[in-house]
C-alpha cells in the first residue's frame, strides 16, 4: 500500500522537526519552513495544497513569543488566527484532514491547581497569544469537519528555543549567578518528540475533534528548572519567586494543567509522566545541549 502524504506547516520549528522524525517512516512527508510556506498568505497555501494534495495537513506553525504578541498584535493574529483559517479552507477544498496544534493559554488558569482543564472546559484566554490561538481553533471548527485540534503546553525539544535551553544557558554562563524562577505557575512539561509520536498515533487512529496532549503530571517552572539542571549535572543557583515578583507583558495562566482525558478514554494516550520524558530527553541530548550553549 502506498504511503499517505502529510504536509507539515512550520516544518523547521521545534515541534515540526520532531514530527518529521516521527512520521517519515510511515508517511510521505513534506515539511516546508515558515519562510517557504507562509500560512498567512491564502493564495500560497491553496497553491501548495493543490500541488501536493496531502491526505493530512499538520499545522505546527505559530507565533509563540507570548510577550511580543502583546505589542506585535497584527502578526500574532495573522499567524495564529488567520493562518489556521487559510489551512482549513485549503483542507476543505482538497479533502484533507487538518491537525492543528493549540495551547494551554486558551484557558484563564484561575481554578486551583492541581485541578486540570479537560477538553470540555470553556476557554477564557487572558493574553493576545491565547486569544489569537483560540481564534485559530474556532476558525478550524467553523470551516472544517475533518479536523483535530491538539492543545499542548510547556514544550521543549532539541531544536529551537525553549525554557530549558534558556535555564541551561544562564547556568553555564555564570554558575554563581542567582536565577529567580516563578514557583506559582503550574503546568505540564511536554517533550516535542513525545507529542510528535502522539500526533502520529492519532492520525493513524482517525481521531477527530479536540484533544489535550501533554506530559502526564504537573510542576511549577521552578521545579522543572531545578530538576533539569540537576540532571544535566551543571552548577547552578536557583531561587523560587512569585509571578508578581517577575512581571511580564503578557498575563500568564497560573494553572496550565491539562488532562489528556480523551486520549485515555479512547485508548490512545502515549504521553508519559513528565519526569520520565525529561530523563529520556536529557539522556539523548545532554552532550548536544551543552555544546550548543558553549558555542
C-alpha positions in Angstrom: 0.0 0.0 0.0 1.3 3.4 -0.9 2.2 5.8 1.9 -0.2 8.7 2.6 1.1 12.2 2.2 1.3 14.7 5.1 2.1 18.4 4.7 3.8 19.7 7.9 3.5 23.5 8.1 6.2 25.1 10.2 8.3 22.0 9.5 11.6 23.7 10.6 10.4 24.6 14.0 10.9 22.9 17.3 7.8 20.6 17.1 7.9 20.4 13.3 11.3 18.8 13.2 10.3 16.1 15.7 7.1 15.5 13.7 9.2 14.9 10.6 11.3 12.3 12.5 8.2 10.6 14.0 6.2 10.4 10.7 8.7 9.9 7.9 8.8 6.2 8.4 5.1 5.7 7.7 4.2 8.7 5.7 5.4 10.7 2.7 6.4 13.9 4.4 6.7 17.5 3.0 7.8 19.9 5.7 8.4 23.4 4.5 9.5 26.1 7.0 7.5 29.2 7.6 9.6 31.2 5.0 9.0 28.6 2.3 5.2 28.4 3.1 3.7 31.4 4.9 0.4 30.2 6.2 -0.9 33.8 6.4 -0.8 34.0 2.6 -4.1 32.4 1.5 -3.1 32.0 -2.2 0.3 30.4 -1.3 -1.5 28.0 1.0 -4.1 27.0 -1.6 -1.4 26.6 -4.3 0.8 24.4 -2.1 -2.1 22.2 -1.1 -3.3 21.9 -4.7 0.1 20.9 -5.9 0.8 18.3 -3.1 -2.8 17.0 -2.5 -1.9 15.8 1.0 -4.1 13.4 3.0 -3.2 15.3 6.1 -2.2 18.9 6.8 -0.4 19.2 10.2 -0.1 22.8 11.4 2.9 23.3 13.7 3.3 26.9 12.6 2.6 29.5 15.3 3.6 32.9 16.7 4.7 31.7 20.1 6.6 34.7 21.6 4.0 35.3 24.2 5.1 38.7 25.4 5.9 40.0 22.0 2.3 39.1 21.0 1.1 41.9 23.3 2.9 44.6 21.1 3.1 42.8 17.7 -0.6 42.0 17.7 -1.1 42.1 14.0 1.5 39.4 13.4 0.1 37.3 16.3 -3.5 37.4 14.8 -2.3 36.8 11.3 -0.2 33.7 12.2 -2.3 32.2 15.0 -5.8 33.2 13.8 -5.7 33.8 10.0 -3.2 31.1 9.2 -5.3 28.2 10.6 -8.3 29.7 8.7 -6.4 29.6 5.4 -5.3 26.0 6.1 -8.9 24.9 7.0 -10.2 26.4 3.7 -7.5 24.6 1.8 -8.2 21.3 3.6 -11.9 21.7 2.9 -11.2 22.4 -0.8 -8.9 19.5 -1.3 -10.5 17.0 1.1 -7.6 16.8 3.6 -7.6 16.2 7.4 -6.3 19.2 9.3 -4.4 18.6 12.5 -3.9 21.9 14.3 -1.7 22.5 17.4 -3.1 24.8 20.0 -2.2 25.7 23.6 -3.0 25.8 27.3 -3.1 29.6 27.0 -6.7 29.3 25.8 -7.7 28.9 29.5 -7.6 31.6 32.2 -5.9 29.3 34.7 -8.0 30.5 37.6 -9.0 27.1 39.0 -6.9 25.9 41.9 -4.0 23.5 41.0 -3.7 20.6 40.7 -7.3 20.6 39.3 -6.8 20.2 35.5 -8.6 21.5 32.5 -10.2 19.0 30.2 -11.3 19.2 26.5 -14.8 20.1 27.5 -13.9 23.1 29.7 -14.8 26.6 28.4 -11.8 28.6 27.1 -11.2 32.1 28.5 -7.8 33.3 27.4 -6.0 36.2 29.2 -3.5 37.3 26.6 -3.2 38.3 23.0 -1.4 35.0 22.4 -4.2 33.0 24.0 -7.0 34.9 22.2 -5.3 34.6 18.8 -4.8 30.8 19.3 -8.4 30.4 20.3 -9.4 32.3 17.2 -7.4 29.7 15.2 -9.3 26.9 16.9 -12.6 28.5 16.2 -11.8 29.0 12.5 -10.8 25.4 12.1 -14.0 24.1 13.8 -16.2 26.5 11.8 -14.8 25.7 8.4 -13.9 22.0 8.5 -15.5 18.8 9.9 -12.4 16.7 9.3 -10.1 18.2 11.9 -8.2 17.5 15.1 -7.1 20.2 17.5 -4.4 19.2 19.9 -3.8 21.5 22.9 -0.4 21.1 24.5 1.8 23.0 26.9 5.3 23.9 28.1 7.0 22.4 25.0 10.7 21.7 24.9 12.9 19.9 22.4 16.3 19.6 20.9 15.7 22.2 18.2 14.7 25.8 18.5 14.4 28.0 21.7 12.7 26.9 24.9 12.7 27.4 28.7 15.1 24.6 29.4 17.7 25.9 27.0 17.4 29.3 28.5 17.9 28.0 32.0 20.9 25.9 30.8 22.5 28.9 29.1 22.1 31.1 32.1 23.6 28.5 34.5 26.5 27.6 32.3 27.4 31.2 31.5 27.7 32.0 35.2 27.2 29.2 37.7 27.3 31.7 40.6 24.5 33.8 39.2 21.3 33.6 41.2 18.5 32.7 38.8 15.0 33.5 40.0 12.2 31.3 38.6 8.5 31.5 39.0 7.2 29.0 41.5 3.4 29.7 41.5 2.5 28.8 37.9 1.7 25.2 37.3 1.8 23.2 34.0 2.6 20.0 32.2 6.1 19.9 30.6 5.9 18.2 27.2 8.8 16.9 25.1 8.2 17.6 21.4 9.3 14.1 20.5 6.6 12.5 22.7 4.0 14.9 21.3 5.1 14.1 17.7 4.6 10.4 18.4 1.2 11.1 19.9 0.2 13.1 16.8 1.2 10.2 14.6 -0.9 7.8 16.7 -4.0 10.0 16.4 -3.5 10.4 12.7 -3.4 6.6 12.3 -6.4 6.1 14.5 -8.5 8.6 12.7 -9.1 10.9 15.7 -11.4 13.9 15.4 -12.2 17.0 17.5 -10.3 18.4 20.4 -7.6 16.5 22.4 -5.3 17.5 25.2 -1.8 16.1 24.7 0.8 16.9 27.4 3.3 15.2 29.6 1.4 13.5 32.5 1.6 15.1 35.9 2.4 18.7 36.7 5.0 21.0 38.3 6.0 24.7 38.5 8.6 26.4 36.4 11.0 26.4 39.3 10.5 22.7 39.9 11.1 22.0 36.2 14.3 24.2 36.1 15.7 22.6 39.3 15.2 19.0 38.1 16.5 19.8 34.6 19.7 21.5 35.8 20.4 18.8 38.5 20.0 16.0 35.9 22.2 17.9 33.5 24.9 18.0 36.1 25.8 21.7 35.8 26.5 24.1 38.6 23.6 26.5 39.3 21.9 28.7 41.9 18.1 28.8 41.7 15.6 30.7 43.9 11.8 30.5 43.7 9.8 33.7 43.2 6.2 34.6 42.6 4.6 35.8 39.5 4.2 39.3 40.9 8.0 39.4 41.5 8.6 38.5 37.9 6.3 40.8 35.8 5.8 40.1 32.1 4.0 41.9 29.3 1.5 39.0 28.9 -0.7 37.7 31.7 0.0 34.0 32.0 -2.4 31.4 33.4 -1.4 30.4 37.0 -2.8 26.9 36.3 -1.9 25.5 32.9 -2.5 21.8 33.8 -4.2 19.9 31.0 -5.7 16.5 31.4 -5.3 14.0 28.5 -8.8 12.8 29.1 -10.0 11.9 25.6 -6.7 10.2 24.8 -7.1 7.9 27.8 -10.8 7.3 27.2 -10.1 6.3 23.6 -7.1 4.1 24.5 -4.7 6.3 22.5 -2.6 8.0 25.2 1.1 7.7 24.5 2.1 10.6 26.8 4.3 9.5 29.7 5.0 11.2 33.1 6.9 14.5 32.5 9.7 13.3 34.8 10.3 10.2 32.7 10.2 12.1 29.5 12.7 14.7 30.8 15.1 11.9 31.8 14.9 10.4 28.3 15.4 13.9 26.7 18.5 14.5 28.7 19.9 11.1 28.1 19.5 11.6 24.4 20.6 15.2 24.1 22.8 16.2 27.0 26.0 16.4 25.0 24.4 18.4 22.2 22.7 20.8 24.6 26.0 21.6 26.4 27.8 22.0 23.1 25.1 24.4 21.9 25.2 26.7 25.0 29.0 26.6 25.0 29.3 27.5 21.3 
